[in-house]
């Protein structure tokens, strides 16, 4: 009787582990990483188009509570502070920016996505003025990914 009880406990443990492992695989398989990458690249393209237009009125890229870590300055806290900084940047120079999503790391449920990408800043003659890498943490809110944290680093030597 004691042996059957111990066998029952062991069998229950093994079955529990098998079920929990299969649930994890099913949950992970539900997230299409390539589709997420396309969505994130579309957000980057949309941001670049708004920035390059010089009209930063409706910039839905950042969440209200976003924090942006630009180089050589204190973090910008909140969408309003970030947009004000970007408006000053657009006014100071007519350069164009592009973004390329290299990798995405979605959470199991797809609610969060870490993006690693590359940026390029060009002047009106398409001469590269600056380039580098960036990381963005997106959160899905109301069915759309918004930036909640971002930071970038130039790959150019300091002047």
C-alpha positions as CSV (number, residue, x, y, z in Angstrom):
1,X,0.0,0.0,0.0
2,X,2.8,2.4,0.9
3,X,4.6,1.6,-2.4
4,X,1.4,2.4,-4.4
5,X,1.0,5.7,-2.6
6,X,4.6,6.7,-3.3
7,X,4.2,5.6,-7.0
8,X,1.0,7.6,-7.2
9,X,2.8,10.7,-5.9
10,X,5.7,10.3,-8.3
11,X,3.4,9.7,-11.2
12,X,1.4,12.8,-10.3
13,X,4.6,14.9,-10.2
14,X,5.8,13.6,-13.5
15,X,2.4,14.3,-15.2
16,X,2.3,17.8,-13.7
17,X,5.8,18.6,-15.1
18,X,4.8,17.2,-18.5
19,X,1.6,19.3,-18.6
20,X,3.4,22.5,-17.4
21,X,6.1,22.0,-20.1
22,X,3.6,21.5,-22.8
23,X,1.7,24.6,-21.8
24,X,4.9,26.6,-22.0
25,X,5.6,25.4,-25.5
26,X,2.1,26.1,-26.6
27,X,2.2,29.6,-25.2
28,X,5.6,30.4,-26.8
29,X,4.4,29.0,-30.2
30,X,1.5,31.5,-30.1
31,X,3.8,34.4,-30.5
32,X,4.9,34.8,-34.1
33,X,8.3,36.5,-33.7
34,X,8.5,37.5,-37.4
35,X,5.1,39.2,-37.2
36,X,6.1,41.0,-34.1
37,X,9.3,42.2,-35.9
38,X,7.2,43.5,-38.8
39,X,5.0,45.4,-36.3
40,X,7.9,46.9,-34.6
41,X,9.6,47.9,-37.8
42,X,6.4,49.6,-38.9
43,X,6.4,51.6,-35.7
44,X,10.0,52.7,-36.4
45,X,9.1,53.6,-39.9
46,X,6.1,55.6,-38.7
47,X,8.3,57.4,-36.1
48,X,11.0,58.2,-38.8
49,X,8.3,59.6,-41.1
50,X,6.9,61.9,-38.4
51,X,10.3,63.0,-37.3
52,X,11.5,63.6,-40.9
53,X,8.4,65.6,-41.7
54,X,9.4,68.1,-39.1
55,X,5.8,68.1,-37.7
56,X,6.0,66.4,-34.4
57,X,2.4,67.2,-33.4
58,X,1.0,63.7,-33.3
59,X,3.7,61.3,-32.2
60,X,2.0,58.2,-31.0
61,X,5.3,56.3,-30.7
62,X,5.9,57.1,-27.0
63,X,3.7,56.1,-24.1
64,X,2.7,59.0,-21.7
65,X,5.0,57.4,-19.1
66,X,8.0,56.7,-21.4
67,X,11.5,57.5,-20.4
68,X,14.2,58.1,-23.0
69,X,17.9,57.9,-22.4
70,X,19.6,60.1,-25.0
71,X,23.4,60.5,-25.0
72,X,25.1,63.1,-22.8
73,X,22.0,64.2,-20.9
74,X,19.7,63.4,-18.1
75,X,16.8,61.0,-18.9
76,X,13.8,62.6,-20.5
77,X,10.7,61.5,-18.5
78,X,7.3,61.5,-20.1
79,X,6.1,61.8,-23.7
80,X,5.8,65.6,-23.4
81,X,9.4,66.0,-22.4
82,X,10.6,63.7,-25.1
83,X,8.6,65.4,-27.8
84,X,9.8,68.9,-26.7
85,X,13.4,67.6,-26.9
86,X,12.7,66.2,-30.4
87,X,11.1,69.4,-31.6
88,X,14.2,71.3,-30.7
89,X,16.3,68.7,-32.5
90,X,14.2,69.0,-35.6
91,X,14.3,72.8,-35.5
92,X,18.1,72.7,-35.1
93,X,18.8,70.5,-38.1
94,X,17.0,69.3,-41.3
95,X,18.6,65.9,-41.2
96,X,16.7,62.7,-41.9
97,X,16.7,59.5,-39.7
98,X,16.1,55.9,-40.5
99,X,15.7,52.9,-38.2
100,X,16.3,49.2,-38.9
101,X,14.9,46.6,-36.5
102,X,17.6,43.9,-36.2
103,X,16.2,41.7,-33.4
104,X,13.1,41.5,-31.3
105,X,12.6,39.6,-28.1
106,X,8.9,39.3,-27.3
107,X,7.6,38.2,-23.9
108,X,5.7,34.9,-23.8
109,X,2.4,36.7,-24.0
110,X,3.6,39.3,-26.5
111,X,2.7,42.2,-24.1
112,X,6.3,43.4,-24.0
113,X,8.9,43.4,-26.8
114,X,12.6,44.4,-26.5
115,X,13.9,45.7,-29.9
116,X,17.5,46.0,-30.8
117,X,18.1,48.1,-33.9
118,X,20.4,50.4,-35.9
119,X,19.8,54.1,-36.7
120,X,21.3,56.3,-39.4
121,X,21.2,60.1,-39.6
122,X,21.8,61.7,-43.1
123,X,22.0,65.2,-44.4
124,X,20.2,66.4,-47.5
125,X,22.9,64.9,-49.7
126,X,22.5,61.5,-48.1
127,X,25.8,61.7,-46.4
128,X,25.8,59.9,-43.1
129,X,26.3,62.3,-40.2
130,X,25.7,59.8,-37.4
131,X,24.8,56.2,-36.9
132,X,24.6,53.8,-34.1
133,X,22.5,51.2,-32.2
134,X,19.5,51.4,-30.0
135,X,17.3,49.4,-27.7
136,X,13.6,50.0,-27.2
137,X,11.2,48.4,-24.8
138,X,7.7,48.3,-26.2
139,X,4.5,47.5,-24.3
140,X,1.3,46.6,-26.1
141,X,-1.4,49.1,-25.0
142,X,-4.9,49.2,-26.6
143,X,-3.7,46.7,-29.2
144,X,-0.7,48.8,-30.3
145,X,3.0,48.8,-29.3
146,X,4.2,51.9,-27.7
147,X,7.7,52.8,-26.5
148,X,8.1,52.8,-22.7
149,X,11.9,53.0,-22.5
150,X,14.6,53.6,-25.1
151,X,18.2,54.4,-25.4
152,X,20.8,54.8,-28.1
153,X,24.5,54.9,-28.6
154,X,26.4,56.3,-31.6
155,X,29.0,54.2,-33.2
156,X,30.9,57.2,-34.5
157,X,34.0,58.5,-32.7
158,X,33.5,61.5,-30.5
159,X,34.5,64.8,-32.1
